[in-house]
């Protein structure tokens, strides 16, 4: 009954097998290994982007922060949702790695709107040398509240960015979950929609710890390489990152895992709905925000369930509705979900 995070689940057996196979003999370090060469070709194929620059790091924070630093200048500001991961959960890493670029929050509570983004952009670059200059637009897909931007919604946001000649970064920690939810291709949800760079997540969907950073314009390649090295995120034994990601995208493992995670979430959401839960946001991928009576949470936690309460403590009146976040990964079984639903 583990719904705390898709970071909490096990590594997929195929990924572990790939790591074991990579742990044989010797390989050139720092990304010059044969595994990385194959992976680069494979990701270019997946994204239908033969000229794309492809790099690996071990964490989502490094992927987002280094990508945004490459797309921005220290005197600029990054436009993002007011609940974006880069704002709420990365300890000012984007500001640190960019050398001081600030974040300008677009009020929305979940999904940015074109008008909200336009308003935020128009408020900046009006004070000459005294104020921050306009910088990249950062979009999270899946959003931090479990929603998925449609392709039309993505295109509307990137169109606003293009009006001001601003690059767009997509935080795709749950890229696969969003893609299978939309039933689209990786290209359609990235460069074809106007995105310039993607953090392509693997850790939350079956890998041990690897994220790809993809720039669709290779002009950014050298600067990213320098920033990654300077930021201490260039792995000497890169083959172990490459082996994970290569196994992840081979035979569509990444899509199969995402479909399982999304299906688990749908199954859980149906059970929560029958139990009288009130949904704070419409669940569209593998993350659910819903309120239940405190007594239900108390029974679940007493039985060993793992998830995060969102807007209230576990102690108090049993009939008060308390929000919580539930995240499903590929490995959760229907039996575990049924056990949890029986408790609530």
PyMOL commands that set and color helices and strands:
alter all, ss='L'
color gray80, all
select helices_A, chain A and resi 13-22+34-46+60-71+85-88+93-98+114-122+128-130+151-163+175-182+191-193+203-205+218-230+239-274+294-302+334-343
alter helices_A, ss='H'
color red, helices_A
select strands_A, chain A and resi 53-57+76-81+102-106+133-140+168-172+197-201+211-215+278-279+287-293+308-309+321-327
alter strands_A, ss='S'
color yellow, strands_A
deselect
rebuild
show_as cartoon
